[in-house]
Amino acid sequence: MSRRGVRSALVAALVVGLASSDACAAKNVRKMGIERDGDVLLVSFGYTDIWDEESREKIDSGLPTTILMRMTLVPAGKKTALGFSLRNASVTYDLWEEVYHVDIETEGVETSVVVEDRDEAVKLTSKVKKHPIGIEDVPPGEYRLRVRVDRNPVSKEVLAGVKSWLKRPVGSTGKLGPGEDFFGDFITFFINKKIQKAEKTRTFRSQKFTL
């Protein structure tokens, strides 16, 4: 299968995995900052509502909390995605040092930050500024971004798959590199209903915009 074919298959699987979210997303529009930089969209928005007071307080127990964000680019009024991107963030409280360790993974980039304030740690896990999603070969038209955010996905397998994929040198646009057809196994993580459960899920979409 060609690189473009593999990419299309992966995006299609992501759409299937998110299909149950689309009905809710259709009524939940969230204003996003969207800039274009060549073949990449740079997107800024927040999803701090994935947190509640109980989950914020649980951070101080020292157990890690994971926030997984999945985003697809979809033509307005349609369901077939033409682009995708992932972001995985976790926060862990150091009981001895009394600081919060925040680890963020996006395509090809890992960032670690230490902060003393819990609210700041929560914000780092659930706000994105100029997050990239590739639009190479995407035709002109009207589009939306669809987003699913999970707090503490139940499946350890899907988290392992996400981490493995994000660490690969695929670049910031989400494009698959040569020889990436082994991602067929990874696709199953996103169409297996057993791994869709999480402590809390939020789904929404952006305003319409034109490319």
Secondary structure, DSSP 4 states (H G I P E B T S, - for coil): --HHHHHHHHHHHHHHHHHHHHHHHTT-B---EEEEETTEEEEEEE-GGG--HHHHHHHTTT--EEEEEEEEEEETT----SEEEEEEEEEEEETTTTEEEEEEEETTEEEEEEES-HHHHHHHHHEEEEEEEE-TTPPSSEEEEEEEEEEEES-HHHHHHHHHHHTS---TT----TTGGGHHHHHHHHH-GGG--EEEEEEEEPPPEE-
